[in-house]
Amino acid sequence: MAKRNASRQSGTAGFSLVELMVVVVIASVLVAIAIPTYINEVRKSRRTEAKTALLDLAGREERFYNTNNTYSATPSDLGYGAGAFPLAVGSGYYDVNIAFTAYSPGPPAVAPTYTLTAYPVTADQLKDTQCTLFTLTSTGLQSSTPNTTVCWQ
């Protein structure tokens, strides 16, 4: 009787090679879909860091303008510490640069303005082809390359 039970157990234990291969194929398909989606979501979160940095810098520029009647071209005037532009922001995936025009009495008189630009600097973020460059002006105009509606949502 002991032999009968032993033969019955050995025939029903384990997985067949076909079952194991089906599981491997299913797992591979799931990974092939999940990894690119995850990478895309990480890039989107880095875009948010860049946009937030531009909006923060614009707010600081406006406060500086209200006090000094001109915009600043140095990060230290805006509370960012010593250094110069371009300024690394967030986790270092983007750099921010500023271009400004000073007040000119004229003729014609030119009001001071600025344009803030965030551009990717890391190899992974450079692969983000949907939103490669973010721009924010002193008038509040938000734009990006190549698609402004997707990038500033």
Secondary structure, DSSP 8 states (H G I E B T S, - for coil): -HHHHHHHHHHHSS--HHHHHHHHHHHHHHHHHHHHHHHHHHHHHHHHHHHHHHHHHHHHHHHHHHHHSS---SGGGGTS-S--SSEEETTTTEEEEEEEE--B--SS-B--EEEEEEEE-SHHHHT--SEEEEEEETT--EEEEE-HHHHT-
